[in-house]
Amino acid sequence: MNGISFARVKEPIEPEAFTARTAPAMHQVVSTPAPAPLTAKQRRGRRKKQIIYGSIGLIMWSKREKPIPVTTETAIRKTIVQTVSATGKVQPETEVKISPEVAGEIIDLPVEDGKQVRKDDLLVRIKPDSYKALVEQQEAAISAAKATNLQQKATMLKTEHDFKRAEDLFNKKLISEQEFNAAQAATDVAKNTYESSVHEIERAQAASSQARDQLSKTTIYSPMDGTVTVLNSKQGERLVATGQFAGTEVMRVADLAHMEARVDVNENDVVNVKINDKAEIKIDAYGDRKFHGTVYQIANTGKTTGSGTQEEVTNFEVKIRIEDTDVTLKPGLSCTADIRTNEVKDVVAIPMQAVTIRTGDSNLSPEEIEKKKQKVAQRDKGDNNAEFVNQRAEQAAQREEREKIAKVVFLKKANKAQMVKVTTGISDDTYTEIKGGLQPGDEVISGSYSAISRKLKNGATVAYDKEGTK
């Protein structure tokens, strides 16, 4: 006691061994003897316990729900303008291709590319010699037909006179019936020959009119006021043409005072475009300047490119009348048109990417549902009966899911995600109209895309993503 320790031994020891040790004075440092070293068995046991406790801790830490990093924005009120963008070319509203209807050599070409012309101005003259000769030939044919007609008329009158005399003699029994019939037949032939000569005159006159028409087409005049925008031929060149088809395109005359943008609108967007919709047109050659226009024509038939391939696209041509006339636009300029198809004012709006879809009551994203279906199909692969049953069940489930499909938005409430069903309206390039389900000032989760489309579920733990806001 009092700090005295005793040692118990079997053999007697000297009295000096029992030496009293007094307690150390206050504030005196007491040295602790070093612990005895562990044996190899003890070290292995301790290491085993550390491994077991570490594994349990790691499992518990991995099972702990990690917060999903997200970014947020506030629902606001604004005006949303829905637009449809399309690309195309600037072209004149009226453009005429000048092609001859007769062949020949160009002997006069008094215009050049870019020249202003007035209606009925001479554009091109083709060598008329062969067509003049054809007119003269047909005039001669008319004269010959008229002469033949006079001859046939005289013959007809003579046969009519002979027939009357034969008829009188036949009535007096002075000639035979055979002679009477011959006189009658001669009269009929003379009449038909005369009528044929009359039609021959008409045929010759028609041929003459055709020849004169071809002669007149050797000279081509401008059909309108405008500008020569394309000139493909030169004086001295020969032109090819037939009466049934247009010949070589010599030039084009266009009215550059009235221009239009012809753009190709995708089949998914053309249903939103209407006549008289306003549009802003950006022409590459004029930088950032925007021209104003109005839709005045929408094609009824689409143009398909890449038919039968993965790149198959169907577009509809939309014509937009350009209203700015302070500059002279050239045909063929590249342009981009933003057509205003709808507009709503002072509506609740949120970023477009904040809206996603969830199917049914499972709170699963479409991608998760598809993965679940693939897993079931892989499990039942090779089992025909299971495949048949699963196919029917899948069809029924798909019908049910289509009926329950909904657009949702995730709100950030403290550190939790709250799923809210919403009704959407039109969208612009950035924002979407919310018709129901949200109020201005609600904090909605706007990113990241993978979090919104796949990771987020109702009640999921979220954290503010500082990196995502950069």
Buried (B, 14 or more C-beta within 10 A) or exposed (E): EEEEEEEEEEEEEEEEEEEEEEEEEEEEEEEEEEEEEEEEEEEEEEEEEEEEEEEEEEEEEEEEEEBBBBBBBEBBEBEBBBBBBBBBBBBBBBBBEBBBBBBBEBBEBEBEEEBEBEEEBBBBBBBBEBBBEBBEEBBEBBEEBBEBBEEBBEBBEEBBEBBEEBEEBBEEEEBEEEEBEBBBEBBEEBBEBBEEBBEBBEEBBEBBEBBBBBBBBBBBBBBBBBBBBBBBBEEEEEBEBEEEEEBBBBBBBBBBBEBBBBBBBBEEBBEBBEEEBBBBBBBEEBEEEBBEBBBBBBBEEBEEEEEEEEEEBBBBBBBBBBEBEEEEBBBEBEBBBBBBBBEBEEBBBBBBBBBBEBBBEEBBBBEBBEEEBEEBBEEBEEEEEBBEEBEEEBEEBEEEBEEEEBBBBBBBEEEBBBBBEBEBBBBBEEBBBBEEBBEBEBEBBBBBEEBBBBBBBEEBEBEEBEEBEE
